[in-house]
């Protein structure tokens, strides 16, 4: 492919400090939201696992097959 020989069409807008701060704050918020989401999933998974173990233990106790 040949190199473009026409007028430069790309424009580079300089980022101001305010723009960079806004970008950084948005990125930090997204990261924090993702961390909270993953922690919530982990806690929910552990809670559901414990609830399942408790359900099996209650079922065994009711049926009379629980270990002494």
N, C-alpha and C positions, 0 to 999 in steps of 0.2 A: 504494500500500500504506500502511496506517495505521501509525503509530508504536506500538511496544509500550508499554503503560501499566502493566504488572505489576511485580512485585518484581524487582530486579536479580539476575540469575542468574549473571552472569560474576564470576569470582573472579580476582584478580590476585595471584599469589604472588610476593613479593619474592625476587629472586635474591640469594643470598649470594655472598660473594667466592669461596668454594670452588666453588660451582656455575658461576660465570662462568669460573673458571680451568679447570674440567673441560671446559666447552664450548669454550673457546679451544684447549685442548690437542687435543681431538678434531678440531676444524676444521684446526688446523695439521698434524696427522697425515694427514688426508685430502688436503690440498693437497700435502704432501710425497710421499705415495704416488702421486698423479696425476703429479707431476713426474717421479718415477723411472720410472713406466710409459711416459710419453711419450718420455723419453730412451732407454729400452730399445727402444721401437718404432723410433725414429730410427736407432739403432745397428744394429739387426737389418736394417732396410731397406737401409742403406748396405752392410752386409756381404753381403747377398744380391745386391745390384747388382754389387759387386766380384767375387763368386763367379761370377756370370753372365758378366761380361766375361772373366774368366780361363778359363771353360769354352769360350767362343767362340774365344779366342786359342789354346787347346790344340787345339781341333777344326781350326782353320785350319792350325796347325803340323803336325798329323798328316796332314792331307790334302795338304800341300805347297803351299798357297796363301797362306802367310804372307808379309807384306811383308818385304823384306830390310832 
